[in-house]
Amino acid sequence: MDRREFLSATAATALVGSSAARAQPKAAATPTEATKGPRERHLFVTCTYANTGIDSPDYVAVIDVDPDSKSYSEVVQGLSGVAPGDELHHFGWNVCAACHGRPGDRRYLIVPGLASGRIYIIDAKDPTALIMKKVIGPDLVKKAGFSAPHTVHCLPTGEIMISMLGDATRAAPGGFLLLDDKFAIKGAWEADAKGMNFNYDFWYQPKHNVMLSSEWAAPRTFAPGPNFDDVKNGKYGRHVHLWDWKEKKIRKSFDLGAGSIPLEVRFLHDPNKPVGFVGAALSGVMWRVSADAKGEWTAEKAFELPPMKNEKFPGGAVPALISDFVLSMDDKYMYVSAWLQGAVYQYDISDPAKPKLAGTVKLGGWGQKPAKLKEKELTGGPQMLQLSLDGRRLYVTNSLYSTWDDVFYPEIKKGGSWLVQIDCQPATGGMVLNKEFVIDFGKESGGPSRAHEVRYPGGDCTSDIYS
């Protein structure tokens, strides 16, 4: 299929394969209810042509993962943006479990362009025929004082909040942009940004009146690619911030150490438990942020993935580079990707204070000879993760950010990304690579593309916040 066929400023649709159109299921009201939901039949994946030499718009791919379908393990649709240069990265929904009391179904994907600043509103009522509903131009985002939109979460109010990694000039610290339920820009969420140095991911927990946010770097710093001198010079983050959710101000900041670069943030799904985790990419430390019986919040090391000695790597050792992690809906397991070391780890976090390693799968890694899966070389390392609601299928992609890919895994540029499935054993622990499933984004008709975040119709383990 030709991605240019889907290029449109207002609307674009395509339907391929034999699967009948299905409406979006309503968001589950509790984590337990979510685990009993239907199996995912399609995946949405953000794909970019950034720095591939292909002058085409990025797109959201729809992948058939229904084993009973004739188009199983195929890309069955692709909805493109309006122009090249978006670098589609993370995305989210207009409605999640936090909004379960609000009329209306989960329907619209909010898809930001990290490089361009555009924000796409995509109608996913029929998961196999995505429609472009609205495009928020980068000029409107700049007028609000922001650039580089990243993480998307809906709020109980019906609003949508997006972490912005830069100001209008692409300098730090950025902030949080609000859209109303009609997808119009309202302005900044925060009442006071004092204490912010940089911005990246966030996750809120209204039951405990808190939000956690992390720090990467200013867009003008990370966009050209990694520079270890920038880390030494303090141009990358080292703090995780605990916000007062109602006051919209930082209550407390935790210093995770120089060169830590905290990225992904997740709370436990059970809203009664004041426990969250933050993965510090470069230091390889997973931090647990939690409150005691008196409501006092602290940050403690949960576990550490130590660097691996390799004289060919700068500094003589390859860091884990924790680029993503996901928690099972029952809060029993954590899955962690170590992008540079090429491994996915499964930890039993039944006791969040005492994580136990339960399984490991190797997938590529820096300086490693890539394995092959159905003739696709698994170059690069595991990056973004998404887990099925029942905890049995873990989907993994390998592109982090185009300029960072090109430094550590230049093969992705010409060969394209992959998406694989790891089969998990939630009853006993353990996991194994599924040898029958692989999506080769090097074979896309528009040319090899880089695949990043994965979501499902009806919600997934990193979309929903419960209250």
HELIX and SHEET records of a PDB file:
HELIX    1   1 ARG A    3  PHE A    6  5                                   4    
HELIX    2   2 PRO A   31  THR A   35  1                                   5    
HELIX    3   3 ALA A   97  CYS A   99  5                                   3    
HELIX    4   4 PRO A  138  LYS A  143  1                                   6    
HELIX    5   5 PRO A  206  HIS A  208  5                                   3    
HELIX    6   6 PRO A  219  PHE A  222  1                                   4    
HELIX    7   7 PHE A  228  LYS A  232  1                                   5    
HELIX    8   8 PRO A  314  GLY A  316  5                                   3    
HELIX    9   9 SER A  402  PHE A  408  1                                   7    
HELIX   10  10 GLU A  411  GLY A  415  1                                   5    
HELIX   11  11 PHE A  441  LYS A  443  5                                   3    
SHEET    1   A 4 VAL A  75  SER A  80  0                                        
SHEET    2   A 4 TYR A  59  ASP A  64 -1                                        
SHEET    3   A 4 HIS A  42  THR A  48 -1                                        
SHEET    4   A 4 ARG A 450  ARG A 455 -1                                        
SHEET    1   B 4 GLY A  92  TRP A  93  0                                        
SHEET    2   B 4 TYR A 108  PRO A 112 -1                                        
SHEET    3   B 4 ILE A 119  ASP A 123 -1                                        
SHEET    4   B 4 ILE A 131  ILE A 136 -1                                        
SHEET    1   C 4 PHE A 146  CYS A 154  0                                        
SHEET    2   C 4 ILE A 160  ASP A 167 -1                                        
SHEET    3   C 4 GLY A 175  LEU A 179 -1                                        
SHEET    4   C 4 ILE A 185  ALA A 188 -1                                        
SHEET    1   D 4 PHE A 202  GLN A 205  0                                        
SHEET    2   D 4 VAL A 210  SER A 213 -1                                        
SHEET    3   D 4 HIS A 239  ASP A 244 -1                                        
SHEET    4   D 4 LYS A 249  ASP A 255 -1                                        
SHEET    1   E 4 PRO A 262  PHE A 267  0                                        
SHEET    2   E 4 VAL A 275  ALA A 280 -1                                        
SHEET    3   E 4 VAL A 285  ALA A 291 -1                                        
SHEET    4   E 4 TRP A 297  GLU A 304 -1                                        
SHEET    1   F 2 MET A 308  LYS A 309  0                                        
SHEET    2   F 2 ALA A 317  VAL A 318 -1                                        
SHEET    1   G 4 ILE A 322  LEU A 327  0                                        
SHEET    2   G 4 TYR A 333  ALA A 338 -1                                        
SHEET    3   G 4 ALA A 343  ASP A 348 -1                                        
SHEET    4   G 4 LYS A 356  LYS A 362 -1                                        
SHEET    1   H 2 LYS A 372  LEU A 373  0                                        
SHEET    2   H 2 LYS A 376  GLU A 377 -1                                        
SHEET    1   I 4 LEU A 385  LEU A 387  0                                        
SHEET    2   I 4 ARG A 393  THR A 397 -1                                        
SHEET    3   I 4 TRP A 418  CYS A 424 -1                                        
SHEET    4   I 4 MET A 431  ASP A 440 -1                                        
END                                                                             
